[in-house]
Amino acid sequence: MKKNQFNLLYSVILALALVFLFAACEEEGVVEQEKPKEEETEREKFFVDIRITKLPDRTTFRLGEEPDFSGMEVVELYTDGSKKPITDFEVSCSEILLKKGTAKATVTARNRNKTFNITFEGDLAETGLPVLYITTENNAVINSKENYVNATMTIKEKGKEPLKLSTRIRGRGNATWTYPKKPYRLKLDEKSPLLGMNEHKDWVLLANYCDKSLLRTGISLKLSELLKFPWTPDSRFVEVVLNEEYMGNYQLVEQIRRDKKRVNIPKKGYLFERDNYYQQEPRHFVSNRGYGYSFKNPDPEEDLTDEQWRYLRDYVNEFEAVLASDHWNNPETGYPKYIDTRSFALWFIFQNILANIDTNVYVTKDDMGSSKIVMGPVWDFEWSIGIGWYDGPRPRPANYYVWNRDFYFDTLLKDPAFKKLIKEEWQKLNVYDRLLNYFDETAKLLDRSQKLNFRRWDILNSRVSVGGIPLGSYEKEVACDRQFFINHYNWLNGEISRY
């Protein structure tokens, strides 16, 4: 009995001992788990900065090329010396992207910036267009419309040998000269057939700054060609790099001049212009109707005689007097005696197909004898195809004429015979589908060029002069112009069919 009691007591004491032993071990284990937390607090780290550990695979690019920064590696730095790779950093560049030289590229992450150098050199990035590389003597700035600057020009066209030429260059234009993207005039030292066009010394670089489709001049010259005007200036789309800086998409165009391969009139024939800026010209006159005229040929400073000047002034005034007379539309003694009526009809059709609100009015007359005034060549299409002095939704409503109340057409359109002539010429037209094809094909041709041009001139979201509401993209501008052309042509067709 006593033995059994002893064994029972021994077992209870042993069990209690084990309980206390396990409790002590558990308490000791909790303490051991807390020690790493104390150590972690002692080692707490803080973000300090970022570092570029590897530059991009390329840091040298062609002029105008969009930089590719692939291969770059950037890390975060911490107080304990540790590093952590960053994948969401951003890289931005300075505006020198479109000028040869070295620029700073900036890496940004976690509100920290680091910079590195990138270089732009060599030829312009490929856009599919020929490139004119113009370098002025001593890198002189072109800041005058009167004074030429000596320059060299190299034309590079894919698949052909570069053509190097000596030239002079100056500014040109009236309102267009005031825009940031400048138009220029070239006078080569020797005649040259640039880009397959007829050889000549005198050329124009049109900037087309206000035209967000870049198509208006090209479409207009195509229409002039289709209407078979006596001469249509030939042109090519090009890129221009001036003194190692990309200037944008331009049109290289034949200058309007008397020449056997341009305005083919006699050497002493008249090429003159109804000119709102006539007072800037060396020789001019104002007609009795108040129209200012300036002379392009004979040369007003070297060749134009007083007799020639008086003859043309008197001829224009006599024509205007006949328009105001009782016999104004008499086939023998009225206005048909003084003007080539078909050229006036075609010019009116041309301007209205384009809805060209504001244009240069060039006219010719072969001599001081029995020749008549002939309209053309055509020039200046900046405010056409639905833009110009309009701030409403686009495409613009298409139901309007241009030039029906100006430059003698206010009177000519009162003559049933003249309206009949317009209708006859209109019915001969075969231009609608061809111009729509030109829209599509040329917009496709310019796709890469327009992207580079509007990086240089960021205007797609901005109003420019009287150009109206911006649409925000090149594609939307082209689509809008194309739709306006369709709407306006169809409206005009309905109008003229009732003549």
C-alpha positions as CSV (number, residue, x, y, z in Angstrom):
1,M,0.0,0.0,0.0
2,K,2.8,2.4,1.0
3,K,4.7,1.4,-2.0
4,N,1.8,2.2,-4.2
5,Q,1.4,5.6,-2.6
6,F,5.1,6.3,-3.1
7,N,4.9,5.5,-6.7
8,L,1.8,7.7,-7.2
9,L,3.6,10.7,-5.5
10,Y,6.7,10.1,-7.6
11,S,4.7,10.2,-10.7
12,V,2.9,13.5,-9.8
13,I,6.2,15.1,-8.9
14,L,7.8,14.0,-12.2
15,A,4.8,15.3,-14.1
16,L,5.0,18.7,-12.5
17,A,8.7,18.8,-13.1
18,L,8.1,18.2,-16.8
19,V,5.4,20.9,-17.0
20,F,7.7,23.5,-15.5
21,L,10.5,22.3,-17.8
22,F,8.4,22.7,-20.9
23,A,7.1,26.1,-19.8
24,A,10.6,27.3,-19.3
25,C,11.6,26.1,-22.7
26,E,8.6,27.8,-24.3
27,E,9.5,31.1,-22.6
28,E,13.1,30.8,-23.6
29,G,11.9,30.2,-27.2
30,V,9.8,33.4,-27.3
31,V,12.8,35.4,-26.2
32,E,14.9,33.8,-29.0
33,Q,12.3,34.8,-31.6
34,E,12.4,38.5,-30.6
35,K,16.2,38.8,-30.9
36,P,16.2,38.9,-34.8
37,K,13.7,41.9,-34.6
38,E,16.1,43.8,-32.6
39,E,18.9,43.0,-35.1
40,E,16.6,44.0,-38.0
41,T,15.9,47.4,-36.4
42,E,19.6,48.0,-36.0
43,R,20.1,47.3,-39.8
44,E,17.1,49.4,-41.2
45,K,18.1,51.1,-44.6
46,F,16.9,54.2,-46.4
47,F,16.7,55.2,-50.2
48,V,19.5,57.7,-51.1
49,D,19.7,58.2,-54.9
50,I,19.6,56.5,-58.3
51,R,22.6,55.6,-60.5
52,I,23.0,54.7,-64.2
53,T,24.9,51.4,-64.1
54,K,24.8,50.8,-67.8
55,L,24.3,53.3,-70.7
56,P,22.0,52.5,-73.6
57,D,23.2,50.2,-76.3
58,R,23.4,53.3,-78.5
59,T,24.2,56.9,-77.6
60,T,24.9,58.2,-81.1
61,F,22.0,58.7,-83.5
62,R,21.2,60.2,-86.9
63,L,19.8,63.7,-87.1
64,G,16.1,63.6,-86.4
65,E,16.2,59.9,-85.3
66,E,13.9,59.0,-82.4
67,P,16.5,57.8,-79.8
68,D,16.2,54.2,-78.6
69,F,17.4,53.8,-75.0
70,S,17.1,50.0,-74.8
71,G,19.8,48.3,-72.9
72,M,20.0,51.0,-70.2
73,E,20.2,49.9,-66.6
74,V,19.4,52.0,-63.6
75,V,19.4,51.1,-59.9
76,E,18.3,52.6,-56.5
77,L,21.0,53.2,-53.9
78,Y,20.4,52.7,-50.1
79,T,22.2,53.8,-47.0
80,D,23.5,50.3,-46.3
81,G,25.2,50.2,-49.7
82,S,22.7,47.9,-51.3
83,K,21.3,48.4,-54.8
84,K,17.9,47.6,-56.3
85,P,17.2,47.5,-60.1
86,I,14.7,50.0,-61.5
87,T,12.4,49.2,-64.4
88,D,10.0,52.1,-64.4
89,F,12.4,55.0,-65.1
90,E,11.8,57.6,-67.8
91,V,14.3,59.2,-70.2
92,S,13.7,62.6,-71.8
93,C,15.9,64.7,-74.2
94,S,16.5,68.4,-74.9
95,E,15.3,70.1,-78.0
96,I,18.7,69.7,-79.8
97,L,17.3,66.4,-81.1
98,L,16.8,68.1,-84.5
99,K,20.2,69.7,-84.7
100,K,23.6,68.1,-85.0
101,G,25.7,68.0,-81.9
102,T,25.6,66.7,-78.3
103,A,22.6,66.9,-76.1
104,K,21.8,65.9,-72.5
105,A,19.4,63.0,-71.9
106,T,17.8,62.9,-68.4
107,V,16.9,59.8,-66.5
108,T,14.1,60.3,-63.9
109,A,13.0,57.9,-61.2
110,R,11.8,58.4,-57.6
111,N,12.0,62.2,-58.0
112,R,15.8,61.9,-58.8
113,N,17.5,62.9,-62.1
114,K,20.7,61.7,-63.7
115,T,22.0,62.9,-67.1
116,F,24.2,61.4,-69.8
117,N,25.3,62.6,-73.2
118,I,23.8,61.6,-76.6
119,T,25.1,62.7,-80.0
120,F,23.2,63.5,-83.2
121,E,25.4,63.4,-86.4
122,G,25.4,62.2,-90.0
123,D,22.5,62.4,-92.5
124,L,18.9,63.0,-91.6
125,A,16.8,60.0,-90.6
126,E,15.2,58.4,-93.6
127,T,11.7,59.7,-94.5
128,G,11.5,58.6,-98.1
129,L,12.0,62.2,-99.4
130,P,15.1,63.8,-100.9
131,V,17.1,66.0,-98.5
132,L,18.5,69.4,-99.2
133,Y,21.5,70.1,-97.0
134,I,22.2,73.9,-97.1
135,T,25.2,75.5,-95.4
136,T,25.5,79.2,-95.5
137,E,28.9,80.9,-95.7
138,N,30.2,81.2,-92.1
139,N,26.8,79.8,-90.9
140,A,25.3,83.2,-91.6
141,V,21.7,83.7,-90.5
142,I,19.1,84.2,-93.3
143,N,17.2,87.2,-92.0
144,S,16.4,89.3,-95.1
145,K,14.1,89.1,-98.1
146,E,16.3,91.4,-100.1
147,N,19.9,90.4,-99.4
148,Y,21.2,87.0,-100.6
149,V,23.6,84.9,-98.5
150,N,26.2,82.7,-100.2
151,A,25.7,79.0,-99.5
152,T,26.5,75.5,-100.7
153,M,23.6,73.0,-101.2
154,T,23.9,69.2,-101.4
155,I,20.9,67.2,-102.5
156,K,20.8,63.6,-101.4
157,E,18.2,61.3,-102.9
158,K,18.1,57.6,-102.1
159,G,19.8,55.5,-104.7
160,K,21.5,58.4,-106.5
161,E,24.8,60.2,-106.2
162,P,24.7,63.4,-104.1
163,L,24.5,66.6,-106.1
164,K,26.6,69.5,-104.7
165,L,25.8,73.1,-105.9
166,S,26.8,76.6,-105.2
167,T,23.9,78.9,-104.6
168,R,22.6,82.1,-102.9
169,I,19.7,82.1,-100.6
170,R,17.4,84.7,-99.1
171,G,13.9,84.9,-97.5
172,R,10.8,85.3,-99.5
173,G,7.0,85.8,-99.1
174,N,4.9,88.4,-97.4
175,A,2.8,87.0,-94.5
176,T,4.6,83.7,-94.8
177,W,7.9,85.3,-93.9
178,T,6.5,86.3,-90.5
179,Y,5.9,82.7,-89.5
180,P,8.5,80.7,-87.5
181,K,9.1,78.2,-90.3
182,K,10.6,80.5,-93.1
183,P,10.2,80.2,-96.9
184,Y,13.3,80.8,-99.0
185,R,14.4,81.7,-102.5
186,L,17.4,80.0,-104.1
187,K,19.5,81.4,-107.0
188,L,22.0,78.8,-108.2
189,D,25.3,79.9,-109.7
190,E,24.6,77.7,-112.7
191,K,21.4,76.2,-114.2
192,S,20.6,72.8,-112.8
193,P,17.7,70.3,-113.4
194,L,16.9,69.7,-109.7
195,L,15.3,66.4,-108.9
196,G,14.3,65.8,-112.5
197,M,12.7,69.2,-113.1
198,N,13.7,71.5,-115.9
199,E,17.1,73.2,-115.4
200,H,17.1,76.7,-114.1
201,K,18.8,79.0,-111.6
202,D,15.8,80.3,-109.8
203,W,13.9,78.1,-107.3
204,V,11.6,78.5,-104.3
205,L,11.4,76.6,-101.0
206,L,7.8,76.8,-99.8
207,A,7.4,76.2,-96.1
208,N,3.6,75.4,-96.0
209,Y,3.7,76.3,-92.3
210,C,0.0,76.9,-91.9
211,D,-1.1,73.9,-93.9
212,K,-1.4,71.0,-91.4
213,S,-2.1,68.5,-94.2
214,L,1.0,69.7,-96.1
215,L,-1.0,69.0,-99.3
216,R,-2.6,72.2,-100.4
217,T,0.1,73.4,-102.8
218,G,0.6,70.0,-104.2
219,I,-3.1,69.4,-104.9
220,S,-3.4,72.9,-106.4
221,L,-0.5,72.4,-108.8
222,K,-1.9,69.0,-109.7
223,L,-5.3,70.7,-110.6
224,S,-3.5,73.3,-112.6
225,E,-1.8,70.6,-114.6
226,L,-5.1,68.7,-115.1
227,L,-6.8,71.9,-116.3
228,K,-4.0,72.4,-118.8
229,F,-3.0,75.9,-117.9
230,P,-0.2,77.1,-120.3
231,W,2.4,76.5,-117.5
232,T,2.2,74.9,-114.1
233,P,5.2,75.2,-111.7
234,D,6.8,71.8,-111.2
235,S,7.5,70.8,-107.6
236,R,9.0,68.2,-105.3
237,F,8.5,67.5,-101.6
238,V,11.8,67.6,-99.8
239,E,13.4,67.8,-96.4
240,V,15.5,70.8,-95.6
241,V,18.5,70.8,-93.2
242,L,19.9,74.3,-92.8
243,N,23.3,74.8,-91.1
244,E,23.0,71.3,-89.6
245,E,19.5,71.9,-88.2
246,Y,16.4,70.2,-89.5
247,M,13.9,72.8,-90.7
248,G,11.1,70.6,-91.8
249,N,9.1,69.4,-94.8
250,Y,9.3,71.8,-97.7
251,Q,8.3,72.0,-101.3
252,L,11.0,72.8,-103.9
253,V,9.1,74.7,-106.6
254,E,9.9,76.4,-109.9
255,Q,10.1,80.1,-109.5
256,I,7.5,82.1,-111.6
257,R,9.6,83.7,-114.3
258,R,9.5,84.4,-118.0
259,D,11.3,81.5,-119.7
260,K,10.8,79.2,-122.6
261,K,10.3,76.4,-120.2
262,R,8.3,78.4,-117.7
263,V,6.1,81.4,-118.5
264,N,6.6,81.2,-122.2
265,I,5.9,84.7,-123.4
266,P,8.1,87.0,-125.6
267,K,11.1,88.6,-124.0
268,K,9.4,92.0,-124.0
269,G,6.0,90.5,-123.0
270,Y,4.2,91.3,-119.8
271,L,4.1,89.1,-116.7
272,F,2.4,91.2,-114.0
273,E,0.5,90.7,-110.8
274,R,-2.6,92.1,-109.1
275,D,-0.7,92.7,-105.9
276,N,-1.8,93.7,-102.4
277,Y,1.8,94.5,-101.6
278,Y,2.4,96.5,-104.8
279,Q,3.9,99.4,-102.9
280,Q,6.9,97.3,-102.0
281,E,7.7,96.8,-105.6
282,P,10.0,99.1,-107.6
283,R,7.5,99.8,-110.4
284,H,3.8,99.6,-110.1
285,F,0.5,101.3,-110.9
286,V,-3.0,101.5,-109.5
287,S,-5.9,101.0,-111.9
288,N,-9.0,103.1,-112.0
289,R,-10.8,100.3,-110.1
290,G,-8.2,100.6,-107.4
291,Y,-6.3,97.4,-108.1
292,G,-2.6,97.6,-107.6
293,Y,-0.4,96.0,-110.2
294,S,3.3,95.2,-110.1
295,F,5.7,94.0,-112.9
296,K,7.6,90.7,-113.0
297,N,8.5,91.0,-116.7
298,P,10.0,93.1,-118.2
299,D,12.3,93.4,-115.2
300,P,11.0,96.5,-113.4
301,E,14.5,97.6,-112.4
302,E,16.5,96.9,-115.5
303,D,14.3,96.5,-118.6
304,L,10.9,98.1,-118.1
305,T,10.7,101.3,-120.1
306,D,8.3,104.2,-119.3
307,E,6.5,103.6,-122.6
308,Q,5.9,99.9,-121.6
309,W,4.7,101.0,-118.1
310,R,2.3,103.6,-119.5
311,Y,0.9,101.2,-122.2
312,L,-0.1,98.5,-119.7
313,R,-1.5,101.0,-117.3
314,D,-3.6,102.5,-120.0
315,Y,-4.7,99.1,-121.4
316,V,-5.9,97.9,-118.0
317,N,-7.8,101.2,-117.4
318,E,-9.4,101.0,-120.9
319,F,-10.5,97.5,-120.2
320,E,-12.0,98.6,-116.8
321,A,-13.8,101.5,-118.6
322,V,-15.4,99.1,-121.1
323,L,-16.6,96.9,-118.3
324,A,-18.5,99.9,-116.9
325,S,-19.9,100.9,-120.3
326,D,-23.2,100.1,-122.0
327,H,-21.5,97.8,-124.5
328,W,-19.5,96.0,-121.8
329,N,-20.4,92.5,-123.1
330,N,-20.4,93.2,-126.8
331,P,-18.4,90.4,-128.5
332,E,-16.6,92.9,-130.7
333,T,-16.2,96.0,-128.6
334,G,-16.8,94.8,-125.1
335,Y,-14.6,93.0,-122.6
336,P,-13.9,90.0,-125.0
337,K,-11.7,92.4,-127.0
338,Y,-9.3,92.8,-124.1
339,I,-9.1,89.5,-122.3
340,D,-8.8,85.8,-123.1
341,T,-12.2,84.7,-121.8
342,R,-11.5,81.0,-121.7
343,S,-8.5,81.6,-119.4
344,F,-10.7,83.7,-117.1
345,A,-13.3,80.9,-117.0
346,L,-10.7,78.2,-116.2
347,W,-9.1,80.4,-113.6
348,F,-12.5,80.9,-111.9
349,I,-13.2,77.2,-112.0
350,F,-9.8,76.4,-110.6
351,Q,-10.1,78.8,-107.6
352,N,-13.6,77.6,-106.8
353,I,-12.7,73.9,-106.9
354,L,-10.1,74.7,-104.3
355,A,-12.3,77.3,-102.5
356,N,-9.1,79.4,-102.6
357,I,-10.0,82.5,-100.7
358,D,-6.7,84.5,-100.9
359,T,-4.4,84.0,-103.9
360,N,-1.7,85.7,-106.0
361,V,-3.3,86.9,-109.3
362,Y,-0.7,86.5,-112.1
363,V,-1.6,87.6,-115.6
364,T,0.3,87.9,-118.9
365,K,0.1,89.9,-122.1
366,D,2.4,89.0,-125.0
367,D,3.1,92.5,-126.3
368,M,2.0,96.1,-126.8
369,G,-0.2,95.1,-129.7
370,S,-3.3,93.1,-130.3
371,S,-2.6,90.4,-127.7
372,K,-5.1,89.9,-124.8
373,I,-4.7,89.5,-121.1
374,V,-4.4,85.9,-120.1
375,M,-5.0,84.6,-116.6
376,G,-2.2,82.6,-114.9
377,P,0.0,81.0,-113.8
378,V,-1.6,80.1,-110.5
379,W,0.2,80.6,-107.2
380,D,-0.5,80.8,-103.5
381,F,-3.0,78.3,-102.0
382,E,-2.5,78.8,-98.3
383,W,-6.1,79.6,-97.4
384,S,-8.0,77.0,-99.5
385,I,-9.8,73.7,-99.1
386,G,-12.0,74.8,-96.2
387,I,-9.6,76.9,-94.1
388,G,-9.2,80.6,-93.8
389,W,-11.2,83.2,-91.8
390,Y,-13.5,80.5,-90.4
391,D,-13.8,79.4,-86.7
392,G,-16.7,77.0,-86.8
393,P,-16.8,73.2,-86.8
394,R,-14.8,71.4,-89.5
395,P,-15.2,70.4,-92.3
396,R,-16.5,73.8,-93.1
397,P,-19.9,74.1,-94.8
398,A,-19.2,73.8,-98.5
399,N,-21.8,76.0,-100.1
400,Y,-19.9,79.1,-101.0
401,Y,-18.1,80.7,-104.0
402,V,-14.8,82.5,-104.0
403,W,-13.8,85.3,-106.4
404,N,-17.4,85.8,-107.6
405,R,-17.4,89.4,-106.3
406,D,-13.8,90.4,-107.0
407,F,-11.2,91.0,-109.7
408,Y,-13.7,91.7,-112.5
409,F,-15.7,88.5,-112.0
410,D,-18.5,90.5,-110.3
411,T,-19.1,92.0,-113.8
412,L,-18.2,89.0,-116.0
413,L,-20.6,86.7,-114.2
414,K,-23.5,88.9,-115.2
415,D,-22.9,87.9,-118.8
416,P,-24.8,84.8,-119.8
417,A,-22.2,84.1,-122.4
418,F,-19.4,84.0,-119.8
419,K,-21.4,81.7,-117.5
420,K,-22.1,79.5,-120.5
421,L,-18.4,79.2,-121.1
422,I,-17.8,78.3,-117.5
423,K,-20.4,75.5,-117.8
424,E,-18.9,74.2,-121.0
425,E,-15.4,74.0,-119.5
426,W,-16.8,72.4,-116.3
427,Q,-18.5,69.7,-118.3
428,K,-15.1,68.8,-119.9
429,L,-13.5,68.2,-116.5
430,N,-12.0,64.9,-115.5
431,V,-10.4,65.9,-112.2
432,Y,-12.5,64.6,-109.3
433,D,-11.1,61.0,-108.9
434,R,-7.6,62.1,-109.8
435,L,-7.5,64.7,-107.1
436,L,-8.9,62.2,-104.5
437,N,-6.2,59.7,-105.6
438,Y,-3.6,62.5,-105.1
439,F,-4.9,63.1,-101.6
440,D,-4.5,59.4,-100.7
441,E,-1.2,58.7,-102.4
442,T,0.6,61.9,-101.3
443,A,-0.6,61.6,-97.7
444,K,0.9,58.1,-97.7
445,L,4.1,59.4,-99.3
446,L,4.5,62.1,-96.6
447,D,3.7,59.9,-93.6
448,R,7.2,59.6,-92.2
449,S,8.1,63.2,-93.2
450,Q,5.0,64.7,-91.5
451,K,5.9,63.0,-88.2
452,L,9.3,64.6,-88.3
453,N,8.0,67.9,-89.5
454,F,5.5,68.2,-86.6
455,R,8.1,67.2,-84.1
456,R,10.0,70.3,-85.3
457,W,6.8,72.4,-85.5
458,D,4.4,71.3,-82.9
459,I,1.2,73.0,-84.2
460,L,-1.3,70.2,-84.7
461,N,-3.1,71.3,-81.5
462,S,-2.7,75.0,-82.0
463,R,-4.4,77.7,-84.0
464,V,-2.2,79.2,-86.7
465,S,-3.1,82.6,-88.1
466,V,-6.6,82.4,-89.6
467,G,-6.5,78.6,-90.1
468,G,-9.4,77.8,-87.7
469,I,-9.9,75.0,-85.2
470,P,-7.1,72.5,-84.9
471,L,-8.0,68.8,-85.1
472,G,-5.0,67.4,-83.2
473,S,-3.5,65.0,-85.7
474,Y,-2.2,64.9,-89.2
475,E,-4.5,62.0,-90.1
476,K,-7.6,64.0,-89.0
477,E,-6.4,67.1,-90.9
478,V,-6.1,65.1,-94.1
479,A,-9.4,63.4,-93.7
480,C,-11.1,66.7,-93.0
481,D,-9.6,68.4,-96.1
482,R,-10.5,65.4,-98.2
483,Q,-14.1,65.5,-97.0
484,F,-14.4,69.2,-97.6
485,F,-13.1,68.8,-101.1
486,I,-15.8,66.1,-101.8
487,N,-18.6,68.2,-100.3
488,H,-17.5,71.4,-102.0
489,Y,-17.0,69.8,-105.4
490,N,-20.5,68.2,-105.3
491,W,-22.1,71.5,-104.3
492,L,-20.2,73.4,-107.0
493,N,-21.3,70.8,-109.6
494,G,-24.9,71.4,-108.7
495,E,-24.5,75.2,-109.0
496,I,-22.7,75.3,-112.3
497,S,-25.1,72.8,-113.9
498,R,-27.8,75.5,-113.6
499,Y,-25.7,78.1,-115.4
